[in-house]
């Protein structure tokens, strides 16, 4: 009996490596948030330094430097906290959905094709959500079709067994069922690239 031909691994579609904007809406949105945050920080630093340098100068030697040092340190701490807040917000909009996709992909790998990704309103990666859910829906259809084909093959094998166990074998009927199994089996094991 001939062994089924093993398909070659599929590498997926080729992507341009030098393409800067892959998802223009997503990248533009986060670039604007980043530029706006930097602009606000520059304004805060400018106003704070203007305030520091407009204060009356005490007559104590080194007092100006100490005052400026405290003001700059306070500005740096404040801006660091602002950057952390904006960074956590921005990363959560992408990391949260990615975490959900990883969990759902593990479910699919374990055989659960009923899983659907449902992102929260305002989360990013909506296009990926739609593609993932379409993929699982199509996989469910393929599995249903292949189960039906396997049931038909099992019925054909049972009929062959019955015919062979009879005293008088209907050769044409047995050959018809063998031909059906021979044609259906490659459809099942060649369906996916693996």
N, C-alpha and C positions, 0 to 999 in steps of 0.2 A: 504494500500500500504506500502511495506517495506521501511524503511528509508535507505539511502545509508550508508554503513559502513564508519566511519571516520578513516582514516589511522593514525597511530601513528607518532609523530614527528620524523624526521630523523636527527640524530646528525652529520652526515658527517663521512668521514673516520677518523679512529684513527691515531694519530701521536705519535711517540716516543718523550716523553718530554725531555729525556736526550741526544738527538741527537744534537751535537754542530754544525756540518756543514750540513745545510739544502740545500743550493744552493752553492756548492763549488766554482764555478767560480766567482760569485758575492762576496761572503765573502772573498775569497782569494785576489781578486783585491783590495777591500777596505782595507784589512789588510796590503797589500803591500804599498798602498798609505800612510797609517797611519805610518807604520814602516819607510818608506822613509822620511816622513816629520819629524819624531822624530830624525832620523839620521842627517838630514840637520840642524835641530835646535841645536843638540849637537855640530856639527862642528862649527856653527856660535858662540855659547856660548864659545867654546874652543878658537877659533881665537880671539874673542873680549877680553876675559880675558887675553890671552897671550899678546895682544896688550896693554891692560891697565897696566899690571904688568911690561911690558918692557919699559914704559915711564920713563924719568928722574924724580926723586923725588924732588919736591921743598922743600926748607928749612922752609917753613911756617908750624907751628904745625897744624895738622888736615887737611891739604890740600890733603894728600893722601887719606884719608877716604872719603872726599867730592868728589874727582875725581872718586874714585871707586864706590861710591854711585850713581853718575850721570851715569856712564857707565853701571852699572848693571840695573838701572832703564830704560835706553834707550834700553838695550837688552830685558828686560821683555816686554816693550811696543811693540817693533818690533816683538817679537815672538808671542805675543798675537794677533797682527794684522795678522800674518801669519796663526795662528791657526784658527782665525775667517774666513779667506779667504778659507782655505782648507775645513773647516767644512761646510761653505755655499755651496761650490762646490760639496762636497760629498753628502750632504743632498738634494741638488737640483736635482741630478741625480736620486734620489729615490722619493723625495716628489713631484716633478713635475708629474711623471707618476701616483703616487697614487692619486693626485688631479684629474687627468683626469679620472681615473677609478671610483672615487666617483661620478663625474658628469655624466658619462655614466651609472653607476648603477642606479642613480636617474631617468635618462631617461627611462631605462628599467622598473623600478618600476612604472613609470607613463604610461606604455603601449607602448612606442616607441621601437619596436624591430628592427628597421632599423638602429639603432645606431651602429657604429663601433669605436673601440679605435684605434687611429693612433698616435703612439709615434714618437718622433723625433729621427733622427739617433744619436746614442750614448747614448740614454736614457736606463736605466735599466728596468727590468721587461718585457722583450720581450716575455718570455715564458707565462706570465700572459696575455699579449696582445693577443697572439694566442689563448689561452684557452677561454678568454672572447669572442672573435669574433666567435669562433667555437660554444660557448654556444648560442649566440644570433642567429646564423644561424640555429642551431637545433631547437631553440624555434620558429623561424619563420615557419619552416617546420611543427612542431607540431600544431601550430595555424592554418596553412592552412589546414591540415588534419582534425582537429576538426571542423573547419568551414564547410568543405565539409560534414562531418558527421551530423552536425546540420542542414544543408540545406536538406540533405536526410531525416532526421527525420521530418522536417517541411513539406516536400512533402508527407511523409507517413501520418502525422496527417491530412493534407488537404484531402488526399484520403479517410481516415477514415470518416472525416466529410461529404464528398460528398456521400459516401456509406450509411451513417446513414440517410442523408437527402432524399435519394431515397426512394421511396415507397417500393421497394424490396431490402433488404440488402443482399449483397453477403458475408455471414458469413466467408467463407474461406479466402476471400481477406482481410477482416477487421482483422481477426486473424493473417494473415501473416504480415500485417503492424504493428500490436501491438507487435508481436514477434520481428520484426526488431528494433522497438524503445526500447523494453525491453533489447535487447542484445547490442545496440549501446550506450545507456545512461551510463552504468557503465564504458565503455571504456573511456568516456570523463571525468566523475567526479573522476575516479580513476587514471587518467594519472599521476598526480603529487602528490608527498608527500607534504602535507601542514599541 
